[in-house]
Amino acid sequence: MHRLVEVTWIDAEEYGEVGWNDLKSIKRYAKKPCPTMKTVGYVVHQSAKHISLVSTLGEKECSTLEKIPTQFIVSIDELIKEKPDAEL
């Protein structure tokens, strides 16, 4: 059984247009915190370097894979706890 989790993580970000940008505007934006994101999915891999999630999971097929580097992760919350066999 694959764990269903919600991962809260801080995203990397890029700001500005192609070509020249106003340095004052860039410096102002540079002080803003990176966005906090939340991703819900089934864990298909987890290691010290990253977690890999899919949003849809079948017996032989799945949706696209999303990989989040461990350094970006703030928290991982279990959404569905496995029940002991006696309760099944």
C-alpha distances in whole Angstrom, upper triangle without the diagonal:
4,7,9,13,16,18,22,24,28,28,31,34,37,40,43,45,46,49,51,50,51,51,52,49,46,47,47,43,42,43,40,36,34,31,28,25,22,19,16,13,9,10,10,12,14,17,21,22,20,16,15,14,13,14,13,11,11,11,14,15,14,17,19,17,19,19,21,23,22,26,26,23,24,21,17,16,13,13,11,11,9,11,13,13,17,16,14
4,6,9,13,15,18,20,24,25,27,30,33,36,40,41,42,45,47,46,48,47,48,45,43,43,43,39,39,39,36,33,30,28,25,22,19,16,13,9,6,6,7,9,11,15,18,19,16,13,11,10,10,11,11,9,11,11,13,14,12,14,16,14,15,16,17,19,19,23,22,19,21,18,14,14,11,11,10,11,10,13,15,16,19,18,17
4,6,10,12,15,18,21,23,26,28,32,35,38,40,41,45,46,44,46,45,46,43,41,41,41,37,36,36,34,30,28,25,22,19,16,13,11,8,6,6,8,10,11,14,17,18,15,12,11,10,11,11,12,11,14,15,17,17,14,16,17,15,15,15,16,18,17,21,20,17,18,15,11,10,7,8,7,8,8,12,14,16,19,18,17
4,7,10,13,16,20,21,24,27,30,33,36,38,39,43,44,42,44,43,44,41,39,39,38,35,35,34,31,28,26,23,20,17,13,11,7,6,5,6,10,12,13,16,19,19,16,12,12,9,10,9,11,11,14,16,18,17,14,14,16,14,14,15,15,18,17,20,19,16,17,14,10,9,6,6,6,8,10,13,16,18,21,19,18
4,6,10,13,16,18,21,24,27,30,33,35,37,40,42,40,41,40,40,38,35,36,35,32,31,31,28,25,22,20,16,14,10,8,6,6,6,7,11,12,12,15,17,17,14,11,11,9,10,10,13,13,17,19,21,19,16,16,16,14,13,13,13,15,15,17,16,13,13,10,6,5,5,5,8,10,12,16,19,21,23,21,21
4,7,10,13,15,19,21,24,27,30,33,34,38,39,36,38,37,37,34,32,33,32,28,28,28,25,21,19,16,13,10,7,6,4,7,9,10,14,14,14,16,18,18,14,11,12,10,12,11,14,16,19,22,23,21,18,17,17,15,13,13,12,15,14,16,14,11,11,8,6,5,7,7,10,13,15,19,22,24,27,24,24
4,6,10,12,15,18,22,24,28,30,32,35,36,34,35,34,34,32,29,30,29,26,25,25,22,18,16,14,10,8,6,5,6,8,10,10,13,13,12,14,15,15,11,9,10,9,12,12,16,17,21,23,24,22,19,17,16,14,11,11,9,11,10,12,10,7,8,6,5,6,9,10,13,15,18,21,24,27,29,27,27
4,7,10,13,16,20,22,26,28,30,33,34,31,32,31,31,29,27,27,26,23,22,21,18,15,13,11,7,6,4,7,9,12,14,14,17,17,15,16,16,16,13,12,13,13,15,15,19,21,24,27,28,26,22,20,19,17,13,13,10,12,11,12,9,6,5,5,6,8,12,13,16,18,21,24,27,30,32,30,30
4,6,10,13,16,19,23,25,27,30,31,28,29,28,28,26,24,24,23,20,19,19,16,13,10,8,6,5,6,8,11,13,16,15,18,17,15,16,15,14,12,11,13,13,16,16,20,22,26,28,29,26,23,21,19,16,13,11,8,9,9,9,5,4,5,7,9,12,15,16,20,21,24,27,30,33,35,34,33
4,7,9,13,16,19,22,25,27,27,25,26,25,25,22,20,20,19,16,15,15,13,9,6,6,5,6,9,11,14,17,19,18,21,20,18,18,17,15,13,14,16,16,19,19,23,25,29,31,31,29,25,23,21,18,14,13,10,10,10,9,5,6,7,10,12,15,19,20,23,25,28,31,34,37,39,37,37
4,6,10,13,17,19,21,24,24,22,24,23,23,21,18,19,19,15,14,15,13,10,6,6,6,7,10,11,15,17,20,19,21,20,18,19,18,16,14,14,15,16,18,19,22,25,28,31,31,28,24,21,19,17,13,12,9,10,12,10,7,9,11,13,15,18,21,22,25,27,30,33,36,38,41,39,39
4,7,10,14,17,18,21,21,19,21,20,21,19,16,17,17,14,12,14,12,10,6,8,10,10,14,15,18,20,23,22,23,22,20,20,19,16,15,16,17,18,20,21,25,27,31,33,32,30,26,23,20,18,15,13,11,11,13,11,8,12,13,16,18,21,24,25,29,30,33,36,39,42,44,43,42
4,7,10,13,15,18,18,16,18,17,18,15,13,14,14,11,10,12,11,10,7,8,11,12,15,17,20,22,25,24,26,25,24,24,23,20,18,19,20,21,22,23,26,29,33,35,34,31,28,25,22,20,17,16,14,14,17,15,12,15,16,19,21,24,27,28,31,33,36,39,42,44,47,45,45
4,7,10,11,14,14,13,15,14,16,13,10,13,14,10,10,13,12,12,10,11,14,15,19,20,24,25,28,28,29,28,27,27,26,23,21,23,23,24,25,26,29,31,35,38,36,33,30,27,23,22,19,19,17,17,20,18,16,19,20,23,25,28,30,31,34,37,39,43,46,48,51,49,48
4,7,10,12,12,10,11,12,13,10,8,11,11,8,9,12,11,12,11,12,16,17,21,22,26,28,31,31,32,31,30,30,29,26,25,26,26,27,28,28,31,34,38,40,39,36,33,29,26,25,22,22,21,21,23,21,19,22,23,26,28,30,33,33,37,39,42,45,48,51,53,51,50
4,7,9,9,6,9,10,12,9,7,11,12,9,11,14,14,16,15,16,20,21,24,26,29,31,34,34,35,34,34,34,33,29,28,29,30,30,31,31,34,37,40,43,42,38,35,32,29,28,25,25,24,24,27,25,22,25,27,30,31,34,37,37,40,43,45,49,52,54,57,55,54
4,6,7,7,10,12,14,12,10,14,15,13,14,18,17,19,18,19,22,23,26,27,31,33,36,36,36,36,35,36,35,32,30,31,31,31,32,32,35,38,41,44,42,39,36,32,29,29,26,27,26,26,29,28,25,28,30,32,34,36,39,39,42,45,47,51,54,56,59,57,55
4,7,8,12,14,16,15,13,17,18,16,17,21,21,22,21,22,25,25,29,29,33,34,37,37,37,36,36,36,36,32,31,32,32,32,33,33,36,39,41,44,42,39,36,32,29,29,27,27,27,27,30,29,27,30,32,34,36,38,41,41,44,47,49,52,55,57,60,58,57
4,7,10,12,15,14,13,16,18,17,18,21,22,24,23,24,28,28,32,33,36,38,40,40,40,39,39,39,38,35,34,35,35,36,36,37,39,42,45,48,46,42,40,36,33,33,31,31,30,30,33,31,29,32,34,37,39,41,44,44,47,50,52,56,59,61,64,62,61
4,7,9,12,12,11,14,16,15,16,20,21,23,22,24,28,29,33,34,37,39,42,42,42,41,41,40,39,36,35,37,37,37,38,39,42,44,47,50,48,45,42,39,35,35,33,32,31,31,34,31,30,33,34,37,39,42,45,45,49,51,53,57,60,62,65,63,62
4,6,9,8,7,11,12,12,13,16,17,20,20,21,25,27,30,32,35,37,40,40,41,40,39,39,38,35,34,35,35,36,37,37,40,43,46,49,48,44,41,38,35,34,31,31,30,30,32,30,28,31,32,35,37,40,43,43,47,49,52,55,58,60,63,61,60
4,6,5,6,9,10,11,12,15,16,19,20,22,26,28,31,33,37,39,42,42,43,42,41,41,39,36,36,37,38,38,39,39,43,46,49,52,51,47,44,40,37,37,34,33,32,31,34,31,29,32,32,36,38,41,44,44,48,50,53,56,59,62,64,62,62
4,5,5,6,9,10,10,13,15,18,19,21,25,27,31,33,37,39,42,42,43,41,40,39,38,35,34,36,37,38,39,40,43,46,49,52,51,48,44,41,38,37,34,33,31,30,32,29,27,30,31,34,37,40,43,44,47,49,52,56,58,61,64,62,61
4,5,5,6,9,10,11,13,17,18,21,24,27,31,33,37,39,43,42,44,42,41,41,39,36,35,37,38,39,40,40,44,47,50,53,52,49,45,42,39,38,35,34,32,31,33,30,28,31,31,34,37,39,43,43,47,49,52,55,58,61,63,61,61
4,6,5,6,9,10,12,15,16,18,22,24,28,30,34,36,40,40,41,40,39,39,37,34,33,35,36,36,37,37,40,43,47,50,49,46,42,39,36,35,32,32,29,29,31,28,26,29,29,32,35,37,40,41,44,47,49,53,56,58,61,58,58
4,5,5,6,9,10,13,14,16,20,22,26,28,32,34,37,37,38,37,36,35,34,31,30,32,33,33,35,35,38,41,45,48,47,43,40,37,34,33,29,29,26,26,28,25,23,26,26,30,32,35,38,39,42,45,47,51,54,56,59,57,56
4,5,5,7,9,12,14,17,20,23,27,29,33,35,38,38,39,38,36,36,34,31,31,32,34,35,36,37,40,43,47,49,48,45,42,39,36,34,31,30,27,27,28,25,23,26,26,29,32,35,38,39,43,45,48,51,54,57,59,57,57
4,5,6,7,11,13,16,19,22,26,28,32,35,38,38,39,38,36,36,34,32,31,33,34,34,36,36,39,42,46,49,48,45,42,38,36,34,31,30,28,27,28,25,23,26,25,29,32,34,37,38,42,44,47,50,53,56,58,56,56
4,5,5,9,10,12,16,18,22,25,28,31,34,34,36,35,33,33,32,29,28,29,30,31,32,32,36,39,42,45,45,41,38,34,32,31,27,27,24,24,25,23,20,23,22,26,29,31,34,35,38,41,44,47,50,53,55,53,52
4,6,8,9,12,16,18,22,25,28,31,34,33,35,33,32,31,29,27,26,28,29,30,32,32,36,38,42,45,44,41,38,34,32,30,26,25,23,22,23,20,18,21,21,25,27,30,33,34,38,40,43,46,49,52,54,52,52
4,6,9,12,15,18,22,25,28,31,34,33,35,34,32,32,29,27,27,28,30,31,33,33,37,39,43,46,45,42,39,36,33,31,28,27,24,23,23,20,18,21,20,24,27,29,33,34,37,39,42,46,48,51,53,51,52
4,7,9,12,15,19,22,25,28,31,31,33,32,30,30,28,26,25,26,28,28,30,30,34,36,40,43,43,40,36,33,31,29,25,25,22,21,22,19,17,19,18,21,24,26,30,31,34,36,39,43,45,48,51,48,48
4,6,9,12,16,19,22,25,28,28,30,29,27,27,25,23,22,23,25,25,27,27,31,34,37,40,40,37,33,31,28,26,23,22,18,18,18,16,13,15,14,17,21,23,26,27,31,33,36,39,42,45,47,45,45
4,7,9,13,16,20,22,25,25,27,25,24,24,22,20,19,20,21,22,24,24,28,30,34,37,36,34,30,27,25,23,19,18,15,15,16,14,11,13,13,16,19,21,24,25,29,31,34,37,40,43,45,43,43
4,6,10,13,16,19,23,23,25,24,23,24,23,21,19,19,20,20,21,21,25,28,31,34,34,31,27,24,22,21,17,17,14,15,16,14,11,12,12,15,17,19,22,23,26,28,31,35,38,40,43,40,40
4,7,10,14,17,20,20,23,22,20,21,21,19,17,17,18,17,19,19,23,25,29,32,32,30,26,23,21,20,16,16,13,14,14,13,10,10,9,11,13,15,18,19,23,25,28,31,34,37,39,37,37
4,7,10,13,17,17,20,19,18,20,20,18,16,14,15,14,16,15,19,22,26,28,29,26,22,19,18,16,13,13,11,13,14,14,10,10,10,11,12,13,16,17,20,23,26,29,32,34,37,34,34
4,7,10,13,14,17,18,17,19,19,18,15,13,14,12,14,13,16,19,23,26,26,24,20,18,17,15,12,13,11,14,14,15,11,10,10,10,10,10,13,13,16,19,22,25,28,31,33,31,30
4,7,10,11,14,15,15,17,18,17,14,11,11,9,10,9,13,15,19,22,23,20,16,14,13,12,9,10,9,13,14,15,12,11,12,11,10,10,12,12,15,18,20,23,27,29,31,29,28
4,7,9,12,14,14,18,19,19,15,12,11,8,8,7,10,13,16,19,20,18,14,13,13,12,10,12,12,15,16,18,15,13,14,12,10,9,10,9,11,15,17,20,23,26,28,26,25
4,6,9,11,12,16,18,18,14,10,9,5,5,5,8,9,13,16,17,15,11,10,11,10,9,11,12,15,16,19,16,14,16,14,11,11,10,9,11,14,15,19,22,24,26,24,23
4,6,9,11,15,17,17,14,10,8,5,5,6,8,7,11,13,14,13,10,10,11,10,10,12,13,16,16,20,18,16,18,15,12,12,10,10,10,13,13,17,20,21,24,22,21
4,6,7,11,14,14,11,7,6,5,7,9,11,10,13,14,15,14,12,12,12,10,10,10,11,14,14,17,16,14,16,14,11,12,10,11,12,13,14,17,20,21,25,23,22
4,7,11,14,14,11,8,6,6,7,10,11,10,12,13,13,12,10,11,11,9,10,10,12,14,15,18,18,16,19,17,14,15,14,15,15,16,16,19,21,22,26,25,23
4,7,10,10,8,6,5,7,10,13,15,13,16,16,16,16,14,14,14,10,10,9,11,12,12,16,16,15,18,16,13,15,15,17,17,18,17,21,23,24,27,27,26
4,7,8,6,4,6,9,12,15,17,16,19,20,20,19,17,17,16,13,12,9,10,10,9,13,14,12,15,13,11,14,14,16,17,17,18,21,23,24,28,27,26
4,5,6,6,9,12,16,19,21,20,23,23,23,22,20,20,19,15,14,11,11,10,8,12,13,12,15,15,13,16,16,19,20,20,21,24,25,27,30,30,30
4,6,8,12,15,18,21,24,23,26,27,26,26,23,23,21,18,16,12,11,9,7,9,12,11,14,14,14,17,18,21,23,22,23,26,28,30,33,33,32
4,7,10,14,17,20,23,23,26,26,26,25,22,22,19,16,14,10,9,6,5,8,10,11,14,15,14,18,19,22,24,24,25,29,30,32,35,35,34
4,7,10,14,17,19,19,22,24,23,22,19,18,16,12,10,6,5,4,5,8,9,9,12,13,12,15,17,19,21,22,23,26,28,30,33,33,32
4,7,10,13,16,16,19,20,20,19,16,16,14,10,8,6,5,7,7,10,10,9,12,12,10,13,14,16,17,18,19,23,25,27,30,29,28
4,7,10,13,13,16,17,17,15,12,12,10,7,6,4,7,9,10,14,13,12,15,14,12,14,15,16,17,19,19,23,25,27,30,29,28
4,7,9,10,13,15,15,13,10,9,9,6,5,6,8,12,13,16,15,13,16,14,12,13,13,14,15,17,18,21,24,26,29,27,26
4,6,7,10,13,13,10,7,6,6,5,6,9,12,15,16,20,18,17,19,17,15,15,15,14,15,18,18,22,25,26,29,27,25
4,7,10,14,14,11,8,6,8,8,9,12,14,17,19,22,19,18,20,18,15,15,14,13,14,17,18,21,25,26,29,26,25
4,7,11,11,8,5,5,8,10,11,15,17,21,22,25,23,21,23,21,18,18,16,15,15,18,18,21,24,25,28,26,23
4,7,8,6,4,7,10,11,13,16,18,21,23,26,24,23,25,22,19,19,17,16,15,17,17,20,22,22,26,24,21
4,6,5,6,9,12,14,16,19,22,25,26,29,28,26,28,26,23,22,20,18,17,19,18,20,23,22,25,24,21
4,6,8,12,15,16,19,21,24,26,27,31,30,28,30,28,24,24,21,20,19,20,18,21,22,21,25,24,20
4,7,11,13,14,18,20,23,26,27,31,30,29,31,29,26,26,24,23,22,23,22,24,26,25,28,27,24
4,7,10,11,15,18,21,24,26,29,28,27,29,27,24,25,23,22,21,23,22,25,27,27,30,29,26
4,7,8,12,14,18,21,23,26,24,23,26,24,21,21,20,19,19,21,21,24,26,26,30,28,25
4,7,9,13,16,19,21,24,22,22,24,23,20,21,20,19,19,22,23,26,28,29,32,30,28
4,7,10,13,17,19,22,20,20,23,22,20,21,21,20,21,24,24,28,30,31,34,33,30
4,7,10,13,16,18,17,17,20,19,17,19,19,19,20,22,23,26,29,30,33,32,30
4,7,10,13,15,13,13,16,16,15,17,17,18,20,22,23,27,29,31,34,32,31
4,7,9,12,11,11,15,15,14,16,17,19,20,22,23,27,30,31,34,33,32
4,6,8,7,7,11,12,11,15,16,18,20,22,24,27,30,32,35,33,33
4,5,6,7,11,12,13,16,18,20,23,24,25,29,31,33,36,35,35
4,5,5,9,10,10,14,16,19,21,22,24,27,29,32,35,34,33
4,6,8,11,13,16,19,22,24,25,27,31,32,35,38,37,37
4,7,9,11,15,18,20,23,24,26,30,32,35,38,36,36
4,6,8,11,14,17,20,21,23,26,29,31,34,33,33
4,7,10,14,16,19,20,23,26,29,32,34,32,33
4,6,10,13,16,16,19,22,25,28,30,28,29
4,7,9,12,13,16,19,22,25,27,25,25
4,6,9,10,13,16,19,22,24,22,23
4,6,7,10,13,16,19,21,19,19
4,7,10,13,16,19,21,18,18
4,6,9,13,15,17,14,14
4,6,9,12,14,12,13
4,7,9,11,10,10
4,6,8,6,7
4,5,6,7
4,5,5
4,6
4
